[in-house]
Amino acid sequence: MKTISLLLLGILSLAAPALAGAGGKPATVYSPGGWPTLHQDPGNRRSVDTDIRPREYRYWQALAGATVLTAPVTSPDGQQIYVTTGLPAGNSNLHAFSITGTALWQAEPWRSPREGVDACAILSSPIVDDQGDIYLSDCNQVFAFRPSGAVKWVVDLPPLQHGDWVAAGDHAVNAFTTAAFTADGKLVGVTNFGDVLVMDRETGRTLNSPYRLPGVLPPYATAEPMPDSVFGNGLMDPAFREWSWQLIFGGSMRSANTPAVAASGRLYIVGSGAEEGLGALYALDVVPAAGGLRVEEAFVTSIGLGSGSSPALSPDESRVYVSDEEGWFYSIDANTGAIAWKVKTKAAAGAAAVGRDGMIYALQARAPAVVAIDPQGTVLWQSDFSDLIPPELPSSLLFGEPVAAGNGNPTVAANAVLVPVVYGYTVPVLGFTAPVRSVVAALDLQTGRAVHDVVTLPGDSSGITAVLPDGTIVSSIGDALTSAINPLQPVMNLLLPDELEMMGSTGGIQVAIPVRD
């Protein structure tokens, strides 16, 4: 099932906000609590100063039965986390917990397209400002909440235009994937159909004149059929599974990505290009105009097949990194749009991580889990799990040797690269990995060798690993893999060696808090 690998990579290409302050430091409007937005760092680098070492953790889990595809984010004091789901009407889709696992509050259950946070929140990570206020999008609205859970404001997103795909019947869908903050503290987002909005954080008022990305509207994605079981069994609202599938595979909508915003104020957005089947990196400047602000194109750089990955900035903001669905990884001059270099990898469109030293780390499909590239475009290593495969997984006459398959985007720590992986067996012909164990593993920064399993996960991550300053590890459990192959579980349980069983779907989040030495 090539579809399963591509599904995971597609999910990981979504919702990657990237903003940076001078010298790559976070803009002060972001919460200082450790992980304020999907990819932690305003430069979309997923890079932290925390050391990772073998230690004991105390675990708690929540939201079982609901798929979580975005990273939980933290309050300014690091003592609260916020997470979104995609549950049907009658349920809440924004949840607040204490860092130790106490349920604090949730948004009012949604009841209609205009009442409450609906199921499109599943692909909109909350973002948190330095006052603790929380911002997120659903299908057709943007919400701001106070730290207490009180609603600060709600505003409508732009309506569909002629020719836009109707994703969910009379429930209009033109969502932000994930919002972001501009360098001067405004809220910014790009909708599924390419509408760019710059908004006042206090009121929700749109400040810019209308602007829509000029790329062609991609055709409905049919190359990879949607598995009947993916995100099924109540993991998300079935009415929005088709929308999420099209978004993941770059069909029917112009943008599946969120802006990177440099200290200069320039926005970088990846979306569909001027030619069908191609993507583009758009550099946009927001400038004063009569009555407000105007969005102007600084440059448009074509990239390969598909809408590409969400952009990541180099530490000095001189380069923007993106990849396409054919595995080409690009370094693009942030000022001119010129392609500085490109290198062929197995990194299909997905957001890369960038270390403090400028090293770049990307998840790969049907290849070693992680590839490392230096700032000059040289591939330095691919991850090696040969020393870390669990000994309780024997060789199989049917499936051969056990394998480790990447199952989430990498995060760069002070002394290691962390990556979610599943251990299991490659199923011949169908080509997917049947998972029997899920972990977050640590890779050596210099060699890519897997050195130890950091935490065990109850399901497959399919997402982001958040690492907080004290070493707490927060994992989303998206279950893209396990839900897609769920109908095969009874058969696989009969075929796996030594009475091993294929993992089922659990959903939810897991928080692993280090036990003090």
Steps between C-alpha positions, in 0.01 A plus 500: 500500500696793368200704615581442867853641477383796296216564746745538786730729302203706387379552855846607607518762224200682643475782746855624535503861617842662485588838637828637624632798678839654439775243490244218500376584852127467569283807461401612849127470431526121528439325831833432676364175647707257294286402198265783393425390143496185291873493426610673823730760359391807304742388227317166471820323599383267780833556675538510880791528744389205715736205549351157435626199694367166622284568806178400671175676409158531658233471231145624460267475203177673400244528217508129420288421197560837329775540243740788573699619198649824636735563790364600841624850586588665831393799708756771589584334833521156341237364738210461255478330162240547228409249230247469217296207371256442212197347670139518373234751605413473868868474597769752588806535277722722718624354827712639786695289749748571776848375422442224757183375331206673666222592255452877547243606240382443148327717244124478483389202287435608143147475365501659153739668254466824697481361855821376658835363384417242233689197370739692270692590817664159461751660259530835679751501781421762764760775538555688827615859554699648787178593683386139489225557244434213259421529127377235257284444194223259418331450161366853461590706809800620700478489880691671779470368856622634832716271718188427707314365198283811460444603139694817411355532149374299202513620138402348167752384243453603134217320321553261213531655155373376166685183404619414853451138600204436730651261753220431745162587353336801661776521762736747329871414528775757436715448809836623619718194541678671789522871570820686588617832645667769292824660610307798639248287686203470267323174419548363148367200317442350157178316423464176306414696185784750542341801670765686704373679811692731733291554813497713815571270794278697738187522285535248218449777243657433158752777425596429138311538175396166343782294351490142373798292385501496118583131457271272304245297692633142505274221374331258735769257622423149375844336475480370857153369592392579855493180711150441632631461854742794523411718801191281539333345803428841646856638478362803312175629353443287186344798319845663482717199416485576126603862563793390715605240239497756219696745715758235590549398135496851354174465314221751438652783710781752443665494841563235764770701671537800727727802465856549608553859611849649519614775735479734201127430485516300177261204477599173333217274385505174305203425277402385155688662214399659174517164319290200598707246692765748614545678829638843580661692784334841527684784674249765605553843653228667706517876437297802615218605270205734506265374767726224628753253360569348159665167412758520218693221329878538542581185303350166399736201464377184332573167666423146396196279500228591747461792735816406685576517869448774750801733498778498760746785551874466550626640833613826334183517285701522177357172366158339479487120489222305326464157340270361234318173450773362273759523777682813384611712793551872425697782658353829375648847548260679736567839339498424127322167460795347316552128559836475678508122471279196480580140590313175435384313811209279601357794696160538340320825576526545877626769735872469579668576833801732519761484777662798667813426292301515175483125443176384337310182589209358302274198527519255209250255350587140408860569601703554817279707729706821510745667261748769613611774258757770569439869411696455175267223378716196574321192633701402810316192624184296504376352825608149599285293739691174460620506864164593651244257357338339808637148558149370568423550129644189328553430133189383319476246219223707342620854567876473544692712748322754721531864395472851642280739301485876552163601642528874566704812438841527669574739786856623566612495864832621640669163463272287281238493228169358622270321258186291550539152350305178491675165526340222302509307175472604136206325336596375150307631198290734713819673615392644836664443838284296736576674833543301819668770709509882484768721658677833484865416429820705535752525215864602530540849353830420328426157353124443499542175693201423724633497856197437723122498519396805700131429568250234396174614335156335528427550129671628188597867523446620143602842627727725705706432813505802732793522742458743791786672688492255793515200267127424498404335170153565357379276217194513278353162408361544150465130410509566125680170443312278744155627399574460128601135540259416782290250296814286455569471872333159557688344208831660595466375857485146362802550274740691725771289670514403868140601571579866437199720428462796268426826680147637494387862503482690829508871410553772758815651646775376729709709737819348645636696798856418608538361850753707691840337548 
